[in-house]
Amino acid sequence: MSDDEEDAMTEPNDEFTLWDLRVEVLSGDRPMVCNHREGDFFELSGENLSLPEGQTFPIYPLAALLPLLPAKQRNTDPHDWMTTDTIIACPDPNCGGRFRITRTRRRVFRHGDVTLVPLGAGTDADAEGSP
């Protein structure tokens, strides 16, 4: 057995999956106030957000959406509201804009490619102060 084959057998699998997301602007029952138009969208793949060339997206609704996106990227229980609720209201109470978050594709990542923290360090037990 080669050294590479032996290493592959002893190293833990550090793969995990995240969903790619598409966030699309929908019109609601009131006029839109913010600088977004029905059909505008952005996509999130891993930690990378992208917009179509020439399109902008206002920072205030983006700020409201950002905390939800990492949770939407992860697998959630089918009964969890994070799984079932896909339409988010614009944070401006006078704006009729809505945003649909759609899971588009599962992508595989490796722990070692996204952090310098060793696999197994920083577990929930560590955070709770458990031995």
URLIN-V353494 format. One record per backbone hydrogen bond with DSSP energy under -0.5 kcal/mol. NH is the residue of the N-H (numbers start at 0). CO is the residue of the C=O. If there is no record, write none. Layout:
NH,CO  NH,CO
This chain:
5,1  6,2  7,3  8,4  9,5  10,6  13,11  15,108  17,106  18,72  19,104  20,43  21,101  22,41  23,21  23,99  24,39  25,97  27,29  35,33  38,24  39,36  41,22  42,49  43,20  44,47  47,44  48,46  49,42  51,40  54,51  61,57  62,58  63,59  64,60  65,61  66,62  67,64  68,64  69,65  71,67  72,68  73,69  73,70  79,76  82,79  83,79  84,80  85,83  87,85  87,98  89,96  92,90  94,91  95,30  97,25  98,87  99,23  100,85  100,98  101,21  101,99  103,19  103,101  104,19  106,17  108,15  110,13  112,109  113,109  113,110  114,110  120,117  122,119  126,122  127,123  128,124  128,125  129,124
